Amino acid sequence: MENILLGVILVIIVADYLFDRVMDLLNASRWSNELPEELKGIYDEDKYRRSQQYSRVNMRLGIITSSLSFLLILGMLLWGGFGWLDGFLREYTTQPVLLALLFFGIIGLASDILSTPFDVYATFVVEERFGFNRTTPAIYLADKIKGWLLALLIGGALLALFVWFYDVAGRLFWLWAWVVFSGFSVFMTMFYSTLIVPLFNKQTPLEEGPLRTAIEDFAREAGFRLDNIFVIDGSKRSSKANAYFSGLGPKKRIVLFDTLIKDHTTDELVAVLAHEIGHYKKKHTRKGMAVSLLQSGVMLFLLGIFVNQPGLSLALGGQQASFHLGILAFALLYAPVSLLLGIAGNRMSRRHEYQADAFAATHYRPGPLMEALKKLSVNNLSNLRPHPAYVFVHYSHPPLLKRLEHLENLKDPKQPAST
């Protein structure tokens, strides 16, 4: 039985890798050295060629890193590396919680160490080459250490709790795990910006002035109570710009990157904020969370059914059934389901983006949002002609040209073209 399961896992891993490569090739087929007609007025020729170079470099680096990961996992499965690690750790402890923490801790640390050279290259060579990088070695190292500590404290605590649930509740552990995971997800949605973000970035209230006044005036007209507008020092790591909405209820806040404020007009910034407020008014955050919690509940339910099967642990080379080997084998088997759920989630997210754009267009004006989206795409050297299949699988936001077409259709014919 374990040989059949191992075969299925290998087929899934190989199919997943090949599928990603096909998506990459399809996307690359849309690249061009000459400025396409539909992008004239958005990109100039030099900037467009630079965006194509940026896309090519990132794709090549992505293929190298994913190929290395693919080969390592393949090797670990074919030569029983995961089972060997389990047996090695059992020479020192058989306590289930400690065993699981050590098992996943070693795998996670090894994975991070192997991926760090590629991440360093991406940050200090690729991003530097194209003028995006603002990260210093000291900031990079501090971020790495903080990330390890958070993974140890939060990830370790959740894993230990789940293993304990499994020991005391058996097959019903999934229900307890789901309750804890759901509570944790809601808590992090509300407090992520106040608890986690300050560990990495400084957030300061938007100072009084024309921009804050314009934002507050729009929020009031749109019926949105806005108490918290913050500026985040994103420029300490990258010249790329962004804005986001976070939190629930009284903990909601809008965050603007300092790079966004630097590169956009007040009108454009209000339009971007109108888009973010649109997400709240359309209840996208709550809908997304509800779907996410439902999906996690289904996944944990299936895990509760299969994790107790000894064949899962034996398929990874283990000598006996164990919770941590069962989780790992289940995660590998679950990959196709995860892909399908990801596609469905991206489709819902793209629909939400159109709705938020429509809110901004009808409650403010479409023109400034269109200009802001163009600037963001050009400044970030975005690929503006992705393959439709790649968009369908990977994009959580519609491509720029589709968003501009959608916003153009929402323009009031009486409205001046310059707005």
VENPEKA-V207086 format. One record per run of one state. SS is the DSSP state (hx for helix, st for strand, lp for the rest). FROM is the first residue (numbers start at 1). TO is the last residue. If there is no record, write none. Layout:
ss,from,to
SS,FROM,TO
SS,FROM,TO
This chain:
ss,from,to
lp,1,1
hx,2,28
lp,29,36
hx,37,39
st,40,40
lp,41,42
st,43,43
lp,44,44
hx,45,78
lp,79,80
hx,81,90
lp,91,95
hx,96,129
lp,130,132
st,133,133
lp,134,136
hx,137,195
lp,196,196
hx,197,199
lp,200,202
st,203,205
lp,206,209
hx,210,221
lp,222,228
st,229,232
lp,233,233
hx,234,236
lp,237,237
st,238,238
lp,239,242
st,243,246
lp,247,248
hx,249,251
lp,252,252
st,253,257
hx,258,263
lp,264,265
hx,266,281
lp,282,283
hx,284,306
lp,307,309
hx,310,315
lp,316,322
hx,323,333
lp,334,334
hx,335,363
lp,364,365
hx,366,379
lp,380,387
hx,388,394
lp,395,399
hx,400,409
lp,410,419
